[in-house]
């Protein structure tokens, strides 16, 4: 019975550790997604500024 109790306790410890790790990873992913969204918006803003500053006959390719 002690062995069963030890195994159950070990599983509870592992579960708690994994649950905490999942929460931390979720926070990292959420922060990365928010940062990516900000960078995408900044990229769009800079492209628009370049379009406005560029001569009429100059067009930006999608890769620039």
Secondary structure, DSSP 8 states (H G I E B T S, - for coil): -HHHHHHHHHHHHHHHHHHHHHHHHHHHHHHHHHHHHHHHHHHHHHHHHHHHHS-TT----TT-
